[in-house]
Amino acid sequence: MPVGQALMVMTSGSPVLTMNNSACVHNTQAFYKSAQANTLKISAQSNNYYDETFVGFNDSAGQEFDPQLDGFKLWGLADAPQLWTEKGESRLSINQLPPPAGALIVPLDFKTNFAGQVTLNFSGVDSYDPTLAIRLKDHLNGSMTNLRQNSTYVFTHDTTNSEKRFSLVFGYPDGVGKNITNEGKAFISNGRIYLDVTSMLGHLANITVYDMLGQLIRSQEKTMDGIISIEAPLAQGVYIVNISSEGRNFVTKVINK
């Protein structure tokens, strides 16, 4: 194993794991850890402590705990933030789920004995299909946060709050409301992406452009004043354009030839 890396072992009973210098090797193995597609990392910071949990989609995953894909929740100090999701009876810090056929709600549990401000940070959103809505539902105040637009959520925690405060919402379950408009068009010409979304006319919109791997290529705000344009990506290919304004979204594909 390359320097600076470690492993964790789950056992039953009272086994003994021993390693000596004969286990040391010198090689050019690259660092094992890397960014994972379709994986969201959620971290919580409060009271000078930190915790994190991961939720992802994997074609090999099932609905029950899989020791090859999932990881159990390891508990920290009572005054530190604790994040986890569940699969069956298992509380997890790594939760790999089968890709959903439709919308999916994943309860995100949180607790700490500390009362005060907590910050949640989200990364890996761009590793998902850019047309997939990913949001955080706060059941205490009823808010819904678009994690493609806001990667940080700050809230005040009270020790009487329920552990079942949050949910991750992938897609648009019935009753949640997707606010997707089909009244628009987009095309590329002479190095520019031209956009015309009549339902957002006169409103400030956030425009994001992704490649087919989910990587963010462009992001800017413009007022939707008739047909507007932004700079197109230099490389040829298919791109996803998302335009968001005041709770409405227009999503489409454009081809750069």
C-alpha positions, 0 to 999 in steps of 0.5 A, spaced: 500 500 500 502 506 498 505 511 503 499 515 507 494 511 506 490 506 511 485 500 511 479 498 516 478 491 518 471 489 520 471 483 524 467 478 528 469 474 534 476 476 537 481 475 531 488 477 531 491 482 525 499 482 525 503 485 520 511 486 520 516 489 516 516 484 511 509 487 509 512 493 507 514 494 499 516 500 495 512 501 488 509 506 484 502 504 485 498 511 484 494 513 490 488 509 491 482 514 493 479 518 487 473 522 486 467 517 485 461 518 479 454 519 482 457 520 489 455 525 494 459 527 500 455 531 506 460 534 511 457 537 518 461 542 522 460 545 529 463 546 535 470 545 532 468 538 530 467 535 523 463 529 521 462 526 514 457 521 510 457 519 503 451 517 498 452 514 491 449 510 486 452 504 484 449 498 479 452 493 483 448 495 490 442 493 493 437 494 498 441 491 504 448 492 507 454 490 502 460 490 505 464 491 499 460 497 497 457 500 504 461 502 510 458 502 517 457 509 521 463 510 526 461 514 532 464 520 535 464 524 541 457 526 543 458 534 542 461 533 535 456 532 529 454 526 527 451 524 520 449 518 517 444 514 512 440 508 513 440 501 509 435 496 512 437 496 520 444 498 518 446 506 520 452 507 514 457 513 513 458 510 506 451 508 502 451 505 495 444 505 492 442 502 486 440 507 481 433 509 481 428 508 476 425 515 478 425 519 484 428 517 490 428 520 497 434 518 502 433 520 509 439 524 512 440 523 520 443 528 524 445 529 532 449 532 537 449 534 544 452 541 542 446 546 541 448 552 536 450 553 529 451 547 524 454 548 517 453 542 512 457 542 506 455 538 499 460 536 494 460 531 488 453 534 486 457 535 479 458 527 478 451 526 477 447 527 471 446 534 470 439 533 469 438 530 475 435 535 481 439 534 487 436 537 493 436 538 501 429 537 505 429 540 512 423 537 515 423 542 521 422 548 517 420 545 511 425 548 506 428 545 500 435 547 498 437 546 491 444 543 492 446 545 484 445 552 486 447 552 494 453 547 496 452 550 503 446 549 508 447 553 515 442 551 521 441 552 528 441 545 532 437 544 538 438 538 542 431 537 542 430 536 535 429 530 532 435 526 528 430 525 522 431 532 520 433 532 513 432 528 507 436 528 500 431 528 494 434 526 488 429 527 482 422 530 483 417 525 487 410 526 486 408 532 491 414 536 491 414 540 485 419 540 479 417 547 476 420 545 470 418 549 464 418 546 456 417 553 454 424 555 451 429 553 446 437 553 445 442 552 440 449 554 438 452 558 433 458 561 431 461 560 438 455 562 442 449 559 446 443 562 444 437 562 449 430 564 449 426 562 455 419 566 455 417 564 462 423 567 465 423 574 461 425 580 465 428 575 470 435 574 473 437 567 471 443 562 473 445 559 467 450 553 467 453 548 462 455 541 463 459 536 459 456 529 458 460 527 464 457 532 469 463 537 469 461 544 470 463 548 464 460 555 464 456 558 470 454 565 470 448 570 471 444 574 466 437 577 465 433 573 460 431 579 456 429 576 449 434 572 446 440 572 450 447 568 448 453 566 452 460 563 450 459 556 448 465 551 450 470 550 445 470 543 444 465 539 440 460 535 443 454 534 447 452 539 453 447 540 458 444 547 459 440 549 465 437 555 466 434 557 473 430 563 475 425 564 481 424 556 482 423 555 475 428 551 471 429 550 463 434 544 462 436 542 455 441 539 450 445 543 445 450 540 440 457 543 439 459 541 432 
